Amino acid sequence: MFVRIGREGDLVLTVSNRDIKNALQVFCRDKDVKVRGLVVILTSDEVQTRYNNLFLGHNYNTDVITQQYDSPLGVLVEMYINGCSTFMENNEHPLRYLLRMVFHGLLHVTGYNDKTDNERIKMREEENRLLQLFHVEHKPQWV
């Protein structure tokens, strides 16, 4: 399992490979899935809008875009996460926001959707549960 982080645009937020890898391990154990690797690209609002248009045909900013590629060794996941504070909730710690976006993207890979209000509620509950698991296993400073 590998993790790579890239950055594109004028960013406000950042995260370490270790935090992302720990989150990925928590997710894979909990969901019993095999992820070969995770590439996270932190973007500015402008760059995220461009990727959203390129990949999904949407001409607006978004929090996370997830692409997955299947291989015999497991799935490779590529995530474009808005690295600005645009989508952070009030008083949310930046690391918590970024980890929530990682879990959000990984949940999409395992079949979760967030198109309806009901789906958004279920996804948020699952993100919060995974963040709690991360907290129990790794005791981050932001909780």
Buried (B, 14 or more C-beta within 10 A) or exposed (E): EEBEBEBBBEBBBEBEEEBBBBBBBBBBEBBEEEBBBBBBBBBBBEBBBBBBEEEEEEEEBBBBBBBBEEEEEBBBBBBBBBBBEEBBEEEBBBBBBBBBBBBBBBBBBBEBEBEEEEEEEBBBEBBEEBBEBBBEEBEBEEE
